[in-house]
């Protein structure tokens, strides 16, 4: 058996015109769905680029914060416990 779905229709000019109209509508629907999918992909790509930019900025800030924390410990000594106890109040 063939895997294609075959429509049983009467062989006439009217039926041919109807089939052409259905084919045209199906192609238009397919093209509209393709445009919509492309628009969604583009929107998703923009969001992913924004997320990547924020991640890079956060990583840079975390690295900078680590350097500043190390400098603070060097100049002020170990003060982490005092800061934690001050937060509990």
Secondary structure by P-SEA (a helix, b strand, c coil): cccbbbbbccccaaaaaaaaaaaaaaaaaaaaaaaaaaaaaaaaaaaaaaaaaaaaaaaaaaaaaaaaaaaaaaaccccaaaaaaaaac
